[in-house]
Amino acid sequence: MENTATDIKICTSINPMDYDILIRKWGLDNYASYCPQMNLILHGDEHEQVENAMAMKIEEHILVLQSSNSLN
């Protein structure tokens, strides 16, 4: 099967350094964090809030990967 622009690949690395956290601010109190490797966006009121929330989502994702690998 050929890859197209609509194919979404979720990272399966268990190395946290392989995941990027991009932060965007618009307006006075609107922030978003984006992780392209997980195709995930989170919204919040503070820079630290969205950055920490994304870091936790990445950690949870890695834990799920590790637990599924240990079951195999």
N, C-alpha and C positions, 0 to 999 in steps of 0.2 A: 504494500500500500504506500502511496506517495504522501509525504507530509504536505499539508496545506497551511495557510495562515490561520485557520481556525482550530488546528490541532493544539491542544493544551497538554503540556508535559509537566507533571509535578515532580520536583526533585526528590530523589530517593537516597541522597547522601545523608550519612549520620554525622557529618562534620559541620558544626554550626558556622564555621567560617565560609562555607559554600553558599550561605544565604545572605542576600542583601536586604537591608531595611532602608527604604527611601521615604523621606518625610516631606510633606507639602503643607504649606500654610496658605490660607486665603481668608480674607476678612480679618476681623479682630481676634476671634476665638475659635477658629475652625482649622483643625489639623487632620491630616490623613497619613497613615503609613501604608506602604505597599511593599510586598515581597514578591518580586517577579518569579522566583523559583517555585512559589506555592500558588501564584495567581490569586493573591489575597489582599484585600484592602480593608483597613479598619479606620473608623472615624472617631474623633474625640475633641475635647476642648483645650488640651495642652500637649505640647511637643513631647514631654516625658511620658505622658499617659499613653499616647499612641505608639511611641517607640517601645516602651516596656510591654505593652499588650502584644505587640508583634513578636517581640523576643520570646514571650511566653508561648505564643502560638507555634513558633518555630521549635521551641524546646518540646512541646507536646507532640508535634509532628515527628520529631526525631525519636522520642520515646516509643511512639506507636511503631515506627519502622524497626527499632531495636527489638521490641517485644514480638513483632511478627517474624523477624529473622530468627529469634530464639525458639520459636515454635516449629520451624522447619528443620 
